[in-house]
Every structure is written in structure tokens, then in C-alpha cells.
Amino acid sequence: MTLLNILLQATTGLGSLAAPIGAGLAVLGAGIGIGKIGTSAMEAIGRQPDAAGDIRNSMIIGAALIEGAALFAIFICLLAID
């Protein structure tokens, strides 16, 4: 038996445990990231109310990119389930 086969046999049970944990971490990371974007955007709008439209557009684009990355991470974690 090769080392790779031994490692694969040792970790077969961990896939069903690691996938939900990874998906949860992806959701937590996305939530924290979007929260920081929202906080920074509100502070920036408070400092420069005239630039609210530009700040809002940048905030929405950043939040969409974070959500896309989180969705991709969740999909990969669900694929890891046996």
C-alpha cells in the first residue's frame, strides 16, 4: 500500500465532519466581511455625504464579490461530503 492510499483511508470519515465546518467558516467569514464593508461605508458616507452614491455602489460590488466567494466555498465544501 502506498502512503497516499493509507492517508485516504485514514481521512474518509473526516469528510463528512469537515465539510459542514468548512461551510460554516465560509459563511462566518462572509458575514464578517460584509459587516466590515457596511460599517466602513456608513462611516465614509457620514464623513462625505455628497459621495454617498459612489460609496454605495462600491459597497454593493464588494459585498457581491464576497458573497460569490462564500457561495463557491460552500459549494466546494458540499462536494467534499462523501
Solvent accessible surface area in square Angstrom, and as a share of the most:
residue,aa,sasa,rsa
1,M,164,0.73
2,T,84,0.49
3,L,128,0.64
4,L,116,0.58
5,N,66,0.34
6,I,85,0.43
7,L,96,0.48
8,L,101,0.50
9,Q,111,0.49
10,A,73,0.57
11,T,66,0.38
12,T,83,0.48
13,G,56,0.54
14,L,99,0.49
15,G,18,0.17
16,S,64,0.41
17,L,109,0.54
18,A,58,0.45
19,A,3,0.02
20,P,76,0.48
21,I,97,0.49
22,G,22,0.21
23,A,16,0.12
24,G,32,0.31
25,L,112,0.56
26,A,19,0.15
27,V,83,0.48
28,L,112,0.56
29,G,43,0.41
30,A,13,0.10
31,G,46,0.44
32,I,108,0.55
33,G,19,0.18
34,I,56,0.28
35,G,41,0.39
36,K,134,0.57
37,I,43,0.22
38,G,22,0.22
39,T,78,0.46
40,S,65,0.42
41,A,7,0.05
42,M,110,0.49
43,E,95,0.43
44,A,26,0.20
45,I,35,0.18
46,G,61,0.59
47,R,175,0.64
48,Q,115,0.51
49,P,91,0.57
50,D,148,0.77
51,A,29,0.22
52,A,18,0.14
53,G,35,0.33
54,D,105,0.54
55,I,34,0.17
56,R,117,0.43
57,N,89,0.46
58,S,76,0.49
59,M,44,0.20
60,I,98,0.50
61,I,111,0.56
62,G,20,0.19
63,A,19,0.15
64,A,60,0.47
65,L,126,0.63
66,I,47,0.24
67,E,99,0.45
68,G,41,0.39
69,A,66,0.51
70,A,14,0.11
71,L,126,0.63
72,F,135,0.56
73,A,36,0.28
74,I,41,0.21
75,F,115,0.48
76,I,83,0.42
77,C,23,0.14
78,L,102,0.51
79,L,113,0.56
80,A,56,0.43
81,I,77,0.39
82,D,138,0.72
